[in-house]
Amino acid sequence: MPALQPYIIEPIWEQFEALLPVREIDHPLGCHRPRIPDRVVFEKLVAVLVFGCAYWRIADERCSATTMRRRRDEWVEAGLMDSLEEIALESYERMIGLELSDVSVDGCITKAPCGGNKSGTSPVDRGKRGIKRSTMVDANGIPLAVVAAGANRHDSPLLSPTLDAADGKAAVELPEYAGVHLDRAYDSTVALVQELRTRGRRVAVVTSSKNCDAVLQAAGIQTIFEVRVDGNVAAAKKLAGKPSSDTYEEATRMLGTLPEQAVVIEDAISGVQAGRTGGFGLVIGVARSDDPEVLRQNGADIVVRDLAELSLV
């Protein structure tokens, strides 16, 4: 059974073939084992994606699993997969149209039995290795961006990278007031910010992302923060990123207070380092996936697993 019908696979292959660089053969003896045709490997990789099975199940006498992996890595390193994705999105936008007024972002956990740099211990599979994929889709479910991380990563730190990944594509231009739909993984953060404002505390958001507005709108808190220091502000004011404390110090200046009178809440090692080097009064680390002790060693005064553990007095 073919993974895709010929009328689908043929135009995709023609476009991909046009992206393939000219391969130079410089074998010292002028001969070697014949290279498996790119078309054969391409169809095998498509089958792996469509059926979601292991490489060895698709391998046969024409193409081994090792060849599939090597050619895949070769094409990924050359940027061919990214180029094909851009072409596919641009073509879809031109012929049908992406529905970007409403997008959804969510994460899913899959197995990673062979490990890898981005795998982590899975909280739903007895601590085995796994991958979390944060995926953004348009209103019709068309994938716009995917960010991979360890299975033990919380969804919320992956939101900004996912939006940034989509923002880097020519076909994806989010409207100013696009709706970004999320699940309940972000509720504790929103609840804490709302409680702080209810108690009259001034709150700022500091992030390296240039999609800060979209993230805040997605969480329904775009009017809560008095001050925003995001990637756009940092670039305009030539502020160094974390672990430098420049962006945090700029936020306190805009709030009209001093670092020693402010609290930094961070879930990244570079963030708690910035809070410590900036001399802030209290640095709270949120160890959603990292080892709590690592955040303490890098400058966090208090470490919690979730912001719901914090109680305001």
C-alpha positions in Angstrom: 0.0 0.0 0.0 1.6 3.4 -1.0 2.1 5.9 1.8 0.7 8.6 -0.5 -1.2 8.5 -3.8 0.9 9.3 -6.9 -0.9 12.5 -7.6 0.3 13.8 -4.2 3.8 12.3 -4.0 4.8 13.2 -7.5 4.6 17.1 -7.3 6.2 16.9 -3.8 9.1 14.9 -5.1 9.5 17.2 -8.2 9.8 20.2 -5.9 12.2 18.4 -3.5 14.4 17.1 -6.3 14.8 20.7 -7.5 16.2 21.5 -4.1 18.8 18.8 -4.1 22.4 20.1 -4.5 24.6 18.7 -7.3 26.6 15.9 -5.7 30.3 15.7 -6.5 31.8 12.3 -6.6 35.5 12.3 -5.7 36.2 8.6 -4.7 40.0 8.0 -5.0 39.5 4.8 -7.0 36.7 6.2 -9.2 34.3 3.5 -8.1 32.4 2.4 -5.0 29.0 0.9 -4.1 26.2 2.5 -6.1 24.4 5.2 -4.1 20.8 4.4 -3.3 18.7 6.7 -5.5 17.3 9.8 -3.7 13.8 9.0 -4.9 13.8 5.6 -3.2 15.0 7.1 0.1 12.6 10.0 -0.1 9.6 7.6 -0.5 10.9 5.5 2.4 11.1 8.6 4.6 7.6 9.7 3.6 6.3 6.2 4.6 7.9 6.5 8.0 6.2 9.8 8.5 2.8 8.7 7.3 2.7 5.3 9.1 4.6 6.5 12.2 6.6 3.3 12.4 10.2 2.4 12.9 12.7 2.7 10.1 13.6 -1.0 10.2 9.9 -1.8 9.4 10.1 0.2 6.2 13.6 -0.9 5.2 13.9 -3.6 2.5 16.5 -4.9 0.0 16.4 -1.6 -1.9 17.2 0.6 1.1 18.3 -0.1 4.6 17.3 1.8 7.8 20.8 3.1 8.2 20.7 4.6 4.7 17.4 6.3 5.5 18.8 7.9 8.6 22.0 9.0 7.0 20.3 10.6 4.0 17.7 12.2 6.4 20.5 13.8 8.4 22.3 14.9 5.2 19.1 16.6 3.9 18.3 18.2 7.3 21.8 19.6 7.6 21.6 21.0 4.1 18.3 22.8 5.1 16.2 21.0 2.5 13.5 20.0 4.9 13.0 23.6 6.1 12.9 24.8 2.5 10.3 22.2 1.5 8.2 23.2 4.5 8.3 26.9 3.5 7.3 26.0 0.0 4.4 23.9 1.2 3.1 26.6 3.5 3.4 29.3 0.9 1.7 27.1 -1.7 -1.2 26.3 0.7 -1.5 30.0 1.6 -1.7 31.0 -2.1 -4.1 28.3 -3.2 -6.4 27.8 -0.1 -5.3 30.2 2.6 -4.2 29.8 6.1 -6.7 30.6 8.9 -4.4 32.7 11.2 -7.1 34.6 13.1 -7.3 31.7 15.5 -4.4 29.4 16.2 -3.8 26.7 18.8 -0.6 25.6 20.6 -0.3 22.4 22.6 2.3 19.8 23.4 2.3 16.0 23.1 4.8 13.4 24.4 6.1 10.6 22.2 8.6 7.9 22.9 12.4 8.3 22.1 13.8 4.8 22.8 17.1 5.7 21.2 17.5 8.9 23.2 19.0 12.0 21.5 20.1 15.5 22.5 16.5 16.7 23.0 15.0 13.7 24.8 14.2 13.7 28.5 12.7 11.4 31.1 9.0 10.9 30.3 6.7 11.5 33.2 4.0 9.2 31.7 6.2 6.3 30.6 8.0 5.1 33.8 10.9 7.5 33.3 11.9 6.2 29.9 13.3 8.6 27.3 10.8 10.7 25.5 10.2 13.9 23.4 7.7 16.7 23.9 6.6 18.4 20.7 5.0 21.8 21.1 3.0 22.3 17.9 1.2 25.3 16.6 -1.7 24.9 14.1 -4.1 27.2 12.3 -7.9 27.2 12.7 -8.1 24.2 10.3 -5.3 22.2 11.9 -2.6 23.0 9.4 0.8 22.7 11.2 2.6 26.0 11.3 5.6 25.3 13.7 7.0 22.5 15.9 9.5 22.8 18.7 11.0 19.7 20.2 12.2 19.4 23.8 12.6 16.8 26.5 9.4 14.9 27.6 9.8 16.4 31.1 9.5 20.0 29.9 6.5 21.9 30.9 4.3 23.3 28.1 4.5 27.0 29.2 8.3 27.6 28.5 7.8 26.2 25.0 5.1 28.7 24.0 7.4 31.6 23.1 9.8 29.4 21.1 6.9 27.9 19.2 5.5 31.3 18.3 9.0 32.5 17.3 9.4 29.4 15.1 6.1 30.2 13.3 7.0 33.9 13.1 10.1 33.1 11.1 8.1 31.6 8.2 7.2 33.9 5.3 3.7 32.5 4.9 2.8 32.9 8.6 1.9 36.5 9.4 -0.2 36.5 12.5 -2.8 39.3 12.7 -2.3 41.9 15.4 -5.2 40.5 17.4 -5.0 36.8 16.6 -6.5 34.4 19.0 -4.1 31.9 20.5 -5.8 28.9 22.2 -4.0 27.1 25.0 -4.7 24.4 27.5 -4.7 24.6 31.3 -0.9 24.3 31.6 -0.7 28.1 31.9 -3.4 28.6 34.5 -1.1 28.9 37.6 1.0 31.6 36.0 -2.1 33.6 35.0 -3.6 33.2 38.5 -0.4 34.5 40.2 -0.2 37.6 38.0 -3.9 38.4 38.6 -3.5 38.0 42.3 -0.5 40.3 42.4 -2.4 43.0 40.5 -5.4 42.6 42.8 -3.1 43.3 45.8 -1.8 46.4 44.1 1.6 45.1 43.1 3.2 46.4 39.9 4.2 43.7 37.5 6.5 43.6 34.5 7.2 40.9 31.9 10.7 40.4 30.7 11.3 38.0 27.8 13.7 37.6 24.9 10.8 36.6 22.6 9.6 39.1 20.0 6.1 37.6 20.2 5.3 38.9 23.7 2.1 40.5 22.6 0.7 37.3 21.1 1.7 35.3 24.2 0.0 37.7 26.6 -3.1 37.9 24.4 -3.3 34.1 24.3 -3.2 34.0 28.1 -5.8 36.7 28.3 -3.5 39.0 30.3 -2.4 41.5 27.8 -3.6 44.4 30.0 -2.2 43.1 33.3 1.5 44.0 32.9 2.3 47.6 33.3 5.7 47.2 31.6 6.9 44.9 28.9 10.6 44.4 28.1 10.7 41.9 25.2 13.0 41.1 22.3 11.9 44.1 20.4 12.6 46.5 23.3 16.0 44.9 23.9 17.0 45.2 20.3 15.9 48.8 20.1 17.7 49.8 23.3 20.7 47.5 22.7 20.2 45.6 25.9 22.2 42.4 26.4 20.1 39.2 26.9 20.1 36.9 29.8 22.2 35.9 31.8 23.0 39.7 31.7 20.6 41.6 34.0 20.2 44.5 31.5 16.6 43.6 30.6 15.5 43.1 34.2 17.2 46.4 35.3 15.4 48.2 32.4 12.1 46.8 33.7 12.7 48.0 37.2 13.6 51.4 35.8 10.4 51.6 33.9 8.4 50.5 36.9 10.1 53.3 39.0 11.7 51.0 41.5 15.1 49.5 42.4 16.3 45.9 41.8 16.7 45.3 45.6 13.0 46.0 46.0 11.9 43.7 43.2 11.3 40.0 42.8 12.4 37.9 39.8 10.4 34.8 38.9 12.2 32.6 36.3 12.1 29.1 35.0 15.4 29.2 33.1 19.0 28.9 34.4 20.1 32.1 32.5 17.1 33.9 34.0 17.9 33.2 37.7 21.6 34.0 36.9 20.4 37.4 35.6 18.3 38.0 38.8 21.3 37.2 41.0 23.9 39.2 39.2 21.5 42.2 39.1 21.2 42.2 42.9 17.4 41.7 43.0 15.7 41.3 46.4 14.4 37.8 45.8 14.9 35.4 42.9 12.3 32.6 42.6 13.1 29.6 40.4 10.4 27.5 38.8 11.7 24.0 38.2 9.1 22.7 35.8 11.6 20.4 34.2 15.1 21.3 35.5 16.6 19.9 38.7 15.6 22.3 41.5 19.2 22.1 42.9 20.6 23.4 39.6 18.4 26.6 39.8 19.5 27.1 43.5 23.2 26.7 42.5 22.7 29.4 39.8 21.1 32.0 42.1 17.5 31.1 43.0 16.6 31.9 46.6 13.4 29.8 46.4 12.6 27.0 44.0 9.1 25.6 43.3 7.7 23.1 40.8 4.7 25.2 39.9 3.7 28.8 40.7 0.6 27.4 42.4 2.9 26.5 45.3 3.5 30.2 46.1 1.2 31.8 48.6 1.0 35.6 48.9 0.8 37.1 52.4 
